[in-house]
């Protein structure tokens, strides 16, 4: 939708932001801001990429999708149970313990309804495996670039890939204090507000990318840092 020749009139309870900023998970969040973007990733089987000597930036361990459009209270309303189910299924397909996931790139629409339901769904999925709290950083690229509509998911994936590649978790901006409807203290998550070194652990660094669509489609991707590759001999 470039050039952007239109704006909007703020309406209480609707999806658009009151002040033109996307404040994911923040107490002052009033909605999202739509913007424009395009993203491109190149996918290849890991074994083939290693054999071909490619530059591997990250590995997609597992993905899952579902749709709960027929059971939601409204067309634009997010669904808690279906979101939790898709996260649990992604973890199972990726064969990872949620406790080993150090960062979660959330959908983060910054709507009063969307953020609390999303965090509750993510917490429910993680709670199936662990009762630990505050071990997984949480963020959303929407606070930086707004909602890119159908490109928002690939933007989130690219952010996570770069975070894994560089071993750093970028801050989520426009966050001052948590939405009072979200109890982070009892959840596995904390909002990351400053550039943070992503320390290596006994398992490879891992992250989740969570996305849900207005029509009822929910998607979750588990991403892992690239495997170490031995340097090849110098050759012409």
Buried (B, 14 or more C-beta within 10 A) or exposed (E): EEEEEEEEEEEEEBBBBBEEBBBBBBBBBBBBBBBEBEBEEEEEEBEEBBEEEBEBBBBBBBBBBBBBBEEBEEEBBBBBEBBBBBBBBBBBBBEBEBBBBBBBBBBBBBBBBBBBBBBBBBBBBBBEBBEEBEBBBBBBBBBBBBBBEEBBBBBBBBBBBEBBBEEEBBBBBBBEEBBEEBEBEEBBBBBBBEEBEBEEEEBBBBBBBBBBBBEBBBBBBBBBBBEEEEEEEEEE
